[in-house]
């Protein structure tokens, strides 16, 4: 059996493994993002976030992402606004275009 005959099989397996790993990474990112408030942080609920944005206390999520140079191709998985050391920060779970899950901590003010 020549190597070229197995190439489509190998390519299909690599693709399948990549998809499975990406799913595992996303699941871990969501689980880790959910554990962030379990620390000593105080986080705002959705209504409080909306009120803080409307009153100008914090920037909108879009403005924070733009000011940090995060392009629109990063998929947002979760968003929290929490008090960290006396200042409000966005804790944003994102999935990058290459499938990597990351938690970003960006100033909300």
N, C-alpha and C positions, 0 to 999 in steps of 0.2 A: 504494500500500500504506500503510495507516494505521499509526501508531506503536503502537497497541494490539495489532496483529497480530504485531508483532515482540517484544513484551514477554515472552512466555513463552520465546522463544528466547534473549533477552538474559539473563533470569533464570537459565535453565539453564546458559548459558555462564559466568555469574558464579559459580554454585555449583560448576561443574566446575573452574574456575580456582582457587577458594578451596580445594577439596579437594586439588588438585595442589600448591598452595603450602604447605598444611599438611603434606603428606607430605614435601616438600623440607625444611621447617623441622625436622621430626622427625628426618629422616636427618642433617641437619647437627648437630642437638643431640646425637644419639648419637655421631657422629664426633668432635665436640668434647669430649664427656664422656669418650670413650675416650682422648683425648690428654692429659687432665689428669695422669695419673700419669707421663707422659713428662718432666715437669718434675722438679725435685730433691726431690719429695715421696716419703715412704715411706708406702705404704698397706697396710692390714691385709687379709688374705684373709677369706673368709666365716667360717671356723672361728674365727679370731682375733677377729672382730667379735662373734660369739656369746659367746665366752668373756669378752670385755670387758664386754658387757651383763650377762651372768650374774653376774660378780664385782662389778658396780656401778662399774667404772672409767669407763664411758660410759653415757649414757642410751640407751634404745631409740629406734629411728627414729620410732615413733609419738609418744613423749614429746617428742622434739626438734621434730617438726612441730607438735605442739599448742602447745608453749611459744613457737614462732615465729609462731603465729597462722595457720598454713597450714591451710585447711579441707580436708576429705576429698574435695572435688571435683577437686583437682589430681591428675592422673595421674602417678605416679612412673615414670620411664623407666629410671633407673639410680641406684645408691647405692654410694658408696665412703666409707671412713673412712680419713683420711690424717693424718699428722703435719705440721702447718703451724706452723712457728715454735715448736716445743716443746709445742704443745697439739694434741689430736686434734680434727678437724673432720669433719663429714659433708659430702660433696660430692654433692648430690642433683640429678639431672636430672629436671625436671618438665615436663609439658604442662599449661598452664593451661586453664580452661574455654573461653577464647576462641581456643584453638589455638596459643598462643605457647609455644615451648620456652624454658626458662630453666635455668641452673645456679645452685643455691643453695649457699652455703657457710655452714654453721651449726655452732656449737660443739657438740661431742659430750659435753661435761662439765658 
